[in-house]
Amino acid sequence: MFLSPRESDLVSMPETCGVRYGATLLVVAATLPVAITLDHHGIPTAFAVVLLAVIFSVWRFGTGPGLLAAILAIFSVRFFFLMPSQTIDPRLLDDEALRRFLLYVEVILLLWLLASAQRRGQEKLKRSEAYLADAQALSRTGSVSFIVPEGEVFWSAEIYRIFGFGSQVSPAVQSMLDRVHADDMIRARRGFYYLAEPREAIELEHRIVTPDGCTKHLRIYGKAVRQRDGRIRVSAAMMDVSESKRMSESLLKAQAELAHVTRLTTMGELVASISHEVNQPLGAMKLSAQAGLRWLDRESPDLERVGASLNRVVDNANRAEDLILKLRNMAKKHEIEAVPLNLNRIATDVIELLRGEANERDVTCVVDPEPDLKLVDGDEIQLQQILVNFVMNGFDAMAGAEHREITIRSRNGADSVVLDVTDSGPGIPENLKDRLFDAFFTTKAHGMGMGLSICRSIVEAHGGTIDAFNNEDRGATFRISLPLSEET
Ligand code: ADP
């Protein structure tokens, strides 16, 4: 069996075998003269001193040395219970002396057996404590148990490491609360108060700050039960999840980078149709300006018409500016930030951005918005990216279809906002349904297969769900549901 260093320290004796047996001999040799002297002074329980030596040897040096002490004790019986003339050879003892001798041998062996059993129990307990401590260190989980109101606090060794307590710190709930991050204090206290009544398991997360200034994320599973004496006992497992938090944060960052690159790739693909979109208002501006000049050039300039032409110039300039701004935002590498958003507006923006591409591919794009759509908390650019991806996939899917239409429909769910992007293409083949959202899954000759996988990461990071299914008549629907904004 593999024993870790900590466990083997606890379970086995640090001394070598020879030292333990030697020390046992010394212990028995030291107690014998004491016992014999007490016996000579007529003290009837003098023999108990030798018995104590047996118990001590088992407890301190182990069952083997304890057995040696027991054998020595059996030999010492002669001094206490037999006549000086008698030997301890059982064959030469009379009946009465033999009976007494056997009785004391039994007592000594029984004591040795009991002491050995107790030591084995102790070793088992220490071993399981060591396993538990190792498991707690490996999983970075400490355990705490206390009575409410605060009293009788127990915590495991791992709590010292997680909270950065010195070994001199005695377990106390307040010491743990003192380490809670100032911004999470209300949440942590609420958790403690919640456990002041019997509760089934609750889960809580908060940060702590250790004395060296390090911030750690703790995930806590706690429950409170009423004891027979009426008091509430809280038991909790505290897991240091800082490492996995850091990893999921860097994963999110990597995903955001990937999302950015994919966005740029999509925009690269769209560059012709997008420049056409921007060109349109520029062309309109030119025409309006020329018309205005013509109205000015007349003998009696028609100022009203000149004004109207200039207004059209301004309108088109605004439209071009708006489009360029949206494009710049899409291309920008930005920090993800969640703000309250109306998905209807995002749907309209995306359709506007892709209008050129839709015209080129002969697709009708429709937005069917719920008028009182509730807000969601989200990152505008990332949510736009999801819709761009759904719509572009729809365009690709409908390439060979006779009727080409994309509808973005929004509606309020029970506790979410639901957005459907429906196309009139061939739909999703039954055997591919489970793989659509896998990274690198594509059925297109030049596809990357990252679009839907990125959409899923974005939706999950927003606490929402993503789904795809075939429509009853024709085509597929891609659906996202996002939780309502806290401001709704
Ligand atoms: P890519 O577009 O690079 O293939 P995606 O992850 O966006 O990557 O899409 C993965 C696959 O899902 C596509 O190759 C296609 O087979 C399927 N798919 C996506 N959208 C639709 C749709 N609207 N109808 C049918 N199949 C679709």
Residues whose N, C-alpha, C, O or C-beta is under 5 A from the ligand:
A	BS01	ADP	N393 G394 A397 D423 G427 I428 L436 F441 T442 T443 K444 G447 M448 G449 M450 G451 L452 S453 A476
